[in-house]
């Protein structure tokens, strides 16, 4: 008895459709690429219910003749290839002849098309890949494709569809990528009756980036350009000061096609080495143009992965072009046009140490913006006689001791940190604690081994002498652990600070839904957000330990962690958020640290309460006298 069966044609079509059409976003991408190949200059995409029930793509391209419209939905029917030689140099977005056949196999389709100069158009209605009706119709020049009830005949695929919001976000992202790759085409996206975005189609990459990615990201980008023997790279890369919490804003295009390339990503990030903070990633919109025979686009069903003939040359071109853009940042951006995050230190007035004492009050009450005020607060000032944590905070900025810049307890007067010990505020007392101050005194009164704080190395590591050992403490890692333990012990809502100037957060893909799913948890931990347009949110309050300038990076990092965690339980999600809050609020490497702060960190480490940071890194290392003597050949 034979066990090998020949599948019926309609079953084979359904299987093939699963390779090309994964979700509504795949339909949007394929139809937009067909419109580009048809020479469209204006393109409109309409979505309803996340694209599952209705997708409409209208273009003003060349249109189709009646005889072509009838066979366009057959498998392997294409106008882009005639023989095998065409595969060696593919210059169109589509070429396999699978997109329309795959889409029609799992949906109801209505096609209206009319060639330029033709007297009438053609209407084709299909269901499950079979033509139900075909005939002449009056319609404008170009093509309109309406896709309804996607996956109506494949329940197995339909049950894996996500929420309408998630599917709509994926459709928007797919359309945005296509529009970014074609600045010469005006693209309009309408979602549930509201316009999501609109690109001008003037052929200028900068105006296209501004319209699609927003003013904040566009203002932080630097022009990038390079050429090498038939290869050309153009586009934009972000300033190192405007790093992002994930790689979601990295867009690579090869001959107008959006691609995912680990090669280009590695070259980009290698150029930023030693200029970006740990955990931050560059943004970019890069267009790579090279000979059609130098790239193979036929390596993935979705055509998002390509293979280069000369990978080393492509890597070098990308790396050196990006590096040149970064090195020329000051020349490319006038001072007044630099991003605020980079320009603030230069714009902040430096304190005048020789100014008469009579003018100090006038300086304190003068008008200044938030960035200037923070810079004035963090400026070095004469250290007062009493430097302990118990000393009262001085409210006048010129007289504030240096250690106040790093305090983690909320300060109602300014966003600068008041370095009183967090336990004396009573904001985050551990559950069941009867007397916070007594418990702190008990901890600080515990006997510690004899030690001597020698100072700091590289403004990062605290050096402590312990009998015949030298202890090196990573002050950021230790302080991060102290913050995390304090936050995790809280049994109530963490105190937040309302921002004087709210921060706008622009999100891509499904981050908006992820943010709303965890809104209650974020609010419990001190964040206050509200929707502001289709893909933007307003941040009105942040945890009291976080500077306003860290609000957007902190939320980006939180969303990245939640996304990697798929569907974390509330406790795990809370810990991920607390990790980020603790890190952002911790003393940073390179910051000046007061004697009292160093003493407190050392006590926590020597008591054994702080051993590892929340991410598992050790906070200290030991260098023994024997190690030193071996190093200097005093012993063998």
N, C-alpha and C positions, 0 to 999 in steps of 0.2 A: 504494500500500500504506500503510495507516494505521500511524503510529508512536506514537500516543497510546493507552495501554491503561488500562482501568478495573481497578484493583487488586481482587483478591478481598477479601471482608470480613475474613478472618483475617489477611491481610497488612497491611491498614489498621490492624487492632487492634494488631499488633505494633509498627508505626511509632508509633502514638499512645502505646503503653506506654513507648516509649523517651523520650518527652517528660516523662512523669510519674514513671516508676520508673527512676532512674539507677543505684541501688544498694540494698542492703538497708535502709540508713538511710531512704530515701524511703518504703519500705513501713511502717516503724515510725512515721514522721511522719504519714502519711495515715491509718493505722488509729487512732492515738491521737487525731487530730483528729475522726474519726468518733465515737469514744467520748465526747469532750467534747460534741459536738453532741447526743449521745443522753442527756445529763444525768447521766453517770456521776459518782459520788462516790468510787469506789475503782477503781483501774486497775492491772493487773499486766501487765508485758511480760517475756517469756521469750525468750532467744536461745540458739542453738547454732551453733557453727562460724561465728561472725561474722554470723549471720543468713542465710547463703546456703542452708543446708539446713533451718532451722527457725526460724520466728518465731511466737510465740503471744501474742495480745493479748486479755485478759479484762477485761470491765467489768461494772458493775452498773447499766447504763443502762436505757432504756425497752424495749430489745429490738425484734424485728420479728415481725409476723404472718406466717403461712405464705405468703399471697399476695404480700407484699412481699419476702420472702426469695428468691422465685423470680425476680423481675425486678430485684433490686438490682445484679446484675452485668452488666446490659445497659448499653451506652454511653449516656451522657446521661440516665441514670436517677437522679433525686435527689428527696429529700423537702424540700429547702430552697428551691427556686424553683418558681413556677407560671407566671410570665409575665415579659416583658421588664422590667416595672416593678420587679421584685425586684432587678435588677442595680444600681439606683440607691442602694440602702441594704442592703448585705450585712452581716448580723450574725452569721453562722455561720462556722465554720472551713472547712468544705467547702461547695461549691455547684455545681460543674460537672458532677457525675455521672460523672467520669472515673476516679476513684481505684480503685474496686473492679473496674471493667472492665479497666483497665490492668494491675492486679496479677494478676487471674485469667488474663489472656491469656498470661502468661509464667511460670506456676507451677501447682502443685497446691494447691487450697484446700479446707479443711474448715470449714464454718460451723455453729455451734450457737447458736441464739438462742431466747429465750422472752420474750414480753411479760409485763409485770407483771400479775398476776392470772390469767394463762392456765393451763389445766390441764396443758398439755404444750408442749414446744418443737418446733423444726424443725431438721432436719439437712439440709445441702446440701453435696454433694461435687462439685467441679469440677476439670477438667483442661484446661489450655490454653483456658480461657474457656467450655468446654462442660459443661453439667450432666451428671454421670454417675449421680448418685443423689440422691433427695430424698424425705423422709418425716418422720413424727413421731418424737420422741425425748424422753426425760426429761433435763432439764438445769436448772440454776438460772436464776433471772431475770437477764436481761441478755444479753450477746453474747460468744461466744468465737470468735475467728478464728485459724485455724492456716494458715500459709503455708509450704509445703515446696518444696524444689528450685527456687529462684528462677532464672530464665533457662535452664531445662533445654532449652527449645526454641529458644533464640536463642544459638547458640555464639559468634557475633560479639561479643555483649555479655558473655557469660560469660568470655571470655578477657581482658577488660579489668578483671576483678575483682582487687582487691588481696588481700593476705594476710588470713587470718581475723582476725588481731589488728587490722589497719587497719580492716577492715569493721566489726568489733565496736566499735572506738573511735568510728567515725562513728555507729553506731546509738546508742551511749550518749550521745553529744553531742546527737543529734537528740531523743532521749527527754528529756534534761535540759532542753533549751530548751523543749520542750512543757510539761514539769512546772513550770518557772519561771514560765511565763505563766499558770498556773492554780493559785495557792496554795490554793484551796478544794477541790482534788481531790487525794486521796492517791494517789501514784504509786509503784509498786515495780518495780524493774528487776532481773531475775535473768539472769545471764550464765553459761552453762555450769554451772548448778547453784549458783552463788554470788551472793548479793545484792550488787548494785553500788551502789544507792542506794535511799533510801526517804524520801519527803516526807510530813509529817504530815497535810496536808490540812485544817488548822485555819483556813484563810482569812487567815492572817497572812503578809505578804510577808517579814518579817524571819526568822521561823522556817523558811520555805521556802528562803530564801537560805542560811541557816546549814546546813540539812540537805544541800543540793545542792552548794554551792560550798565548804563547809568553814569551820572556825573561823578560820583565819588570814585569809582574805579577808574574811569577814563582820565580823571585829573591826576592820578598817581602813575600813569603809564609814561614810559620813555620810548621814543622812536628807536627802532632797531632795523638795521639794514646790512646786508653782506652779499657778496657774489664770489663764485669760484667755478670757472670753466664750465659754463652752461647751467650752473645752479644759482638760484637767487633766493635770498631769504629777506622778507620784509615783514613789518608788523610792529608790535609794541610789547614791552615788558614792564613790569611794575618796579617802582623804586624799592630798594631794600627796606626803607622805612615803612612801606605799606604792605608788608608780608601778611598773608592770610592764614587762617587756621586749618585749611585743607587745600587739596589740589583742584577743587571744583571750578576755579576760574582759569584753568589752563586750557586753551583752545589751540589745536594744531590743525593746519590745513595743508594738503598736498595737491597741487594743481586744482584748487577750488573745492576739494573734497575733505570733509571733516574726518580726521583719523585719530586713532588711539595708538600712540607710539612710545614704547618704553625707551627707545633710542633717543628721540627728541626730548623726552622728559628728563632723561639722565643728563643730556648735554645742557639743558636749561638749568637744572639745579646744581650742576657742577660749576657753572659760571657764577652762581650765587654763593659758593662755598666761602665761609668765614665772613659773610656780610649779613646773613639772616640769623635771627635768634633761633634757638632750638625749638622745634615744633611749629615753625612758621614756614610757609611755602610761597613761592612767587606766583604772580598771575601773569598771563601772557595771551596775546592773540598773534600767532605767527603763521605767515603764509610762505610755504616752500614751493617754488616753481622749478621744475627740472624736466628734462626730456621724457617724453612719454614712454620711451623704451627703457628708461632707467628705473622704473618703478612697476611692480606687479601688484595690481589692485584686486586680483582674482584669487585671494587666499582666505577669504572669509565670506559666509553667506550674506552678512549685513554690509560687507564692503567697508568696514570701519578699520580694518587692519591691512597694512600694506607691507611689502618687502622691497627694500632698496638694493640696487645692484652695487652701489658704492657706499656702504654703511659708514666706513671710516671718514670719508669726505663729508658726508651729510652731518655726522657728529661734529667734526671740526668746524664746519661752516656755522652750525648753530651755536656752538660754544663760543667761538671767537666773535661772532656778531653780537651775541648777548653781552659778553664781557666788555666789548667796545662801547655798547650802549650804557652800561653801568659806569664805566670809567669816565665817560663824557657827560654824566648826569648834570654836573654844575654848569657846563657850557650849553647844554640843551634846554635847561629850564632857568629862566630868569628868577631872581630871588622872590619877586612878588607872586610868581606863578607856582612856586613849590607847594606841595601838599602841606597842610597845616601841621601834620604830625612831624614833618621834617623841618619846617620853618620856625616852629615855636621857640626852640632854644635860642635861635639867632635874634628873634623879635623880642624876647623877654629882656627888659632892662636890667642890667647888672646892678647889684646893690653898691652904693658908694660908701666904702669904709671910712673915708675921710670927711663925710658929711657931718656938720655940727649936730650935736645932740638935740638942739632945739627944733630941728627939722624932721626928727624921726616920726613924730605924730602926724605931720603933714604927709609924709611918704605913705604911712599906713592907710590914711583915709583917701588917698588919691584914687581916681578911677583907673581900673585895669581890667583886662579880660581874664577868663579863667586860666588860660595857659600862662599868662604873665604872673598871675597871683601864685600859681603853684611853683613857678620858677623862683619867685621872690621868697616863698616859704622855705624852699629847699636850699637856698644859698647859705654858705658857711657863715656862722656868726660867732662872736666870742662866747666861749663856754663858761657858764656861770659856776660859782663856787660849789653849788650843790648839784650833782649830776645823777643822783639816784632816781629810781623810778617813782619814789614817793613824793618827789618835789612837785609843787603845784605848777600847772601849765601856764606859761606866760602868753597872753593873748596878743601882744604887740609883735607883729612880724619881725621887725628888725632886732628884737631882743630875744626871739625864740631860740632855745638851744638846738644844736645840730641834731641831737638824737630824736627830736620830735618829728623829723621828716619821715622816720621809719615806723612810727607807732601804728599799731593795728587796731586800736579801739576807735569807734566812730567819733569824729569831731564835728559838732554841729556848726562850728564857726567857719571851717574851710575844708576842702577835700584833702588837705595835707594831713598826715597821720600824727596822732598824739601818742607818743610812746609810753603811756602808762600801761602797766601790766593788764592784759585783758580780763583777768579774774576780778580786778577791783571795780570793773564797770558793772558787773552783775548781769550783763546782757546774755551771756551764753553759759550760765551756770550748769554744771552737770546735774542730771536728774537725781533727786533724792538728797542733794547737798543741803545741810542745815546751815552751815556757815562757811561761805566761800573763802572769806579772808583767813579764817582759822585753818582751813584745809591747805591753803597756799603757804601759810606760815609753817605748817607742819612739814610740808614737802621741802621748803627751803631750809628748814632746821635739821634735815637729815644729815648725818655725818658723811662727808665726802672725803675721798683720799686727798692727801696733801698734793697741792698742785700750784702751779704758777703760770699765769697767762702771759705769754711772751709777746703777743701782738698778732698781726695778720700778715699773710703772704699773698701777694697779688690781689689784695682786696677781696679775696675769696675764701681762704683757708685760715682758720683760727689756730694758732700754735699754742699748745699747752705742754708744760714740762711736768712729768709725773715720775718722780724718783729717777730711774734710769731709762725712761722712755720719753719720746716726743709724740704727742697726740696731735694729729691734724684733723680738724673738723670742717666739713663743708657747711658754711653758715647758711646757705640757701636751702640745702637739703634738710638740715636740722630744723630750721625755722619753719619750713613747709610742713614737716611732721608735727611740730608743736601746734601749728594752726589747724591742721586736719583733725588732730585729736580733740582740740577745743571745740571745733565746729560739730564734730560727730557726737560729742557728749551733750549737745544742746537738746533739750526736750521741748522746745517751742520754736516758733517762727524766728528766724534770724533777723536782726535789725537791719534795715536797709536805709539807704540815703537817696532822697529824691534829687534828680539831676536838674540843675538850673537850666542847662541847655540839653534837651533830650537828644539821644543818639539815634540815627537812622541806620537800620540793619537791613541790607539787601540780601535775600536768600535765593538760591537756585534749586532746581529740581524739587525733590520731596522734602526739603528742609523745613518748609513752612508747615507742612502737616506734622512733621516730627516735633516742631516747636510747640504747636498747639496741643499735641497729644501729651506733652510733658509740661503744659502751662501751669497746672496746679503745683507740681513739684518745684518748678522754677520760682513760682511766687512764694512758696514756703521757704525757699532758701534766699529770698531777698530781691529777686528780679521782678520788675513790673513792666510788661510789654503789652502792646496793642497793635492790631493790624493797621497798616498805612499804605493802602493801595494793593495792587495784585501780588507783588512779590517783595514788599517792604514792610518792616515793622518798626515801631517807635519804642525805644528803650527809655522809660521814664524813671526807673529806679534800679539800683544795683546794690549788692551786699555792701555794708558799710566799710568792709576791709578793702574793697577794690576801688582803684582810681577810675574816674569817668573815662579816661583815655583807654583803659583796659576793658571797657564794657563790651565792645564789638568783638575784639579778639577772644575774650573769654567765652562769649556765647558761640562763636564759630568753633572753638575747640570743644565745647560741651556737645554741640550738635554732631561733630565728627565722632566723638566717643559714643554717643547714643546710637549713631548710625551703624558703627561697627558692632555694637552690642545687639543689633537686630531688634529683639523685643525684650529688653531687660526687665527684671522684676523691679518694683519700686525701690527696694533697699539697694540693689546694685546701681540703679540709675542715680539715686541720691548720692552714693559714694563717688560715682564718676563726676558729678557736679561739684561735690566737695573737694575732690582732688584738684580741679581747676581753680576753684576759689582760693584754696589754700596756697596753690602755686603762685597765683597772681598777687596775693597779699604778702607773700614772703619776701624777706630781704633778698635783694638780687646781688649776684656776683658783680663786683666793681663799685658797689655802693660803700660810702663811708659808714662805719658802724661805731657807735659810742662804746665806752668802756662798760657801762651798765648793761648794754645789750649783749656784748660779748660774754660778760659774766653770767648772765641769765642763760644763754645758750649752752655755755660750758657746764653749768650746774645740771641742766636737763640731761645732757649727754652722760656726764659722769655718774648721775644717779641711776642710769640704766633705763630711764623712761623713754629715751629717744635713741633708737638703734638704726632704724631704716626709714627712708623717706616713704611717702605713700605709694610710690611706684616700685619699691623694693630695693632701691640703691642704698648701699651703706652710707652713713653720714660721717664716719670717721675712719681713720687709718692710723696704725701705730708704727713708729720707727724707733727701734730699740737702740740702746747704747752699743750693743754688739754689732748691729747692722752698720752703724756709723763707723765703728772701729774697723770693721772689715772693708768698708768703702775706702777708708784712708790707709789701708794696709797696716794698721796698728797691731792687728792680730791676723793670724793665718787660719 
